[in-house]
Amino acid sequence: MQLDQINLNLRDRYPWEAMDLGIKLMRTMWPSLLVPWLLIMLPVLACILFLQLNGYILTGLLLLWLCKPIYDSLVLHILSRGIFSDYPGPVRIIKGWRQWLPTGIYSTIFIWRLSLARSFNMPVHQLEGLKGNARKQRLRILHKKYASHANGLTIICLHFEFLINLTLYGLLFILIPKEYAASFMDIFTPADSDISGIILNTVFYWLAIFILEPFYVASGFTLYLNRRTQLEAWDIELAFRKMAQRLEHSKQHDINYPDAENIA
């Protein structure tokens, strides 16, 4: 890792401050992430709606929830390059699918999917490439101090996900005529035979994931970077590198004036 090229201010932060840095990072990275994010999320939505229109209602919702690590691995791939001012376009991302897609698939299939610290754990496998015992040992070290914060991040984001859904339902209830929904619960819990209500529920859940999931991944990633900074003293290493660069720069611009007695 070329730390001197990173565009984040690496220093030892409190865990919640480190996660807040992820929110700021995501706000900066949204323009670079939006198109690739849509390219992976829109086909997923189309596939799920197709399943539900053919009667596989719960299967579609389960698929949307189960594949979250695949979406997350794409976001992490973009963020891990964006912090070095390398913003891969959609073509590069698709061509480099081997760098991010396997991690998402493994996380979906295996027990990793149920981990509350998923966004904090993913960089170990995807970015460091650690597997087996090496991965377990690395996670054991990382979790010694930050496990509760990583778990808390997931729980908080789950609550925000629910609030986004609730807000969308509330907005819809305000906008539609009352003859279509006499009470809020009429749109919140549609009848099983009402396929339009089921599709609406799916679209709202998809929107909540689309809005929130990148921030969840970014916060877990910056929490991971902060823990690595603590363990490996990245901030001190960067300070020494900058000091060495300043010394080298001053040497290159040093002017050795000749003694006056040697001037002809």
Summary of the structure (lengths in Angstrom):
residues: 264
radius of gyration: 24.2
end to end distance: 53.2
largest distance: 103.2
contacts: 754
relative contact order: 0.15
helix: 78%
strand: 0%
